[in-house]
Amino acid sequence: MFFLKKKFIKILLIVTINLTEQNTTLNLALIQWYDFKLRNQYIYGCPQLEIIKSFNFIDIEAIQDIVHIIPRFNSDNEYLVNKFIF
């Protein structure tokens, strides 16, 4: 999972597109977004997230940091950001 300007994303696919006519290479990632499940709701000091059905292609260079997102077991669509690992 990755961090993008205070938003959390899951990378599903990484592609390189070569446009030979424009002599350009695009490095893109297909992502799915996470959203905060509850505002200002933390468990063990970690924010709660839920994955939403929103997909986009973004430039790989826009990704800022790697984070560790773990699922909450016995819960549907609930995740925690592990801030203690990195």
N, C-alpha and C positions, 0 to 999 in steps of 0.2 A: 504494500500500500504506500501511497505517496502523499506528500503535502504540497498543495498548490495555492499560494496566497490565502492562507487561513481556510482553505477548503481541503477536504480529504477525497481522494480518488482511488479507484482500483484500475490498474492497467490490464486490459484484456488482450491487446494486440499491439505490436510494434511493427511499423512498415516504413520502408524507404521507397520513395517515388522519384524516379529520374525523369525529368522533362528535358529531353534532348534538344528540342527546338529552342527552348529558352536557356539551355545550359544551366539548369537549376536542379538541385536535389532537395527533396523535402523529407525530413525525418519526423514522422507523426506517430502518435499513440492513440489508440481507441480506448477511451476511458468510460468508467461508470462512476457516478457521483455518490458520495455519502452525505447525509445531512445530520444535524444534531437531533437526536431523538427527543430530548427534553432540554429546554434552555436552562443553563446554569445548574444542570443536574449532573453530579459527579458520583462515581462509585469508586472507592479506593483512591480517590484523587484523579481519576481518569474520566474524561468526558464520554458520554454515551452517544453512539451513532446508530443510524439505520441506513441501509442501502436503498437508493431510490431508482426508479426506472427512467433515468436520464442518461443518454450516451452522447459523447462528442469525440471528435478528433481534435487533438491539440498538438502543438509543436513540442517536441521532447525537451527542448531547452527551457520551456516554461515550468517544468517540474523543479521544485526547490529543495525538497528533502525527502528522505525515506523515513517512514514511521511504521511501527508495528501495531496492527489492528487485530484484535483477537475476538472471536465470537463469544457471546455469553451462552453457555450451554443451557439446555432446557428452556430457551427463549427463542421466539421467532423474530428474525431480523433485528437483533440487538448486538451491537459490537462495542468494544471498549478500546480506546487508544492507550497503548502501553507507553507511557511517558518515561518509564524508568529504565528501559533497555538501551536507549541511545544517549 
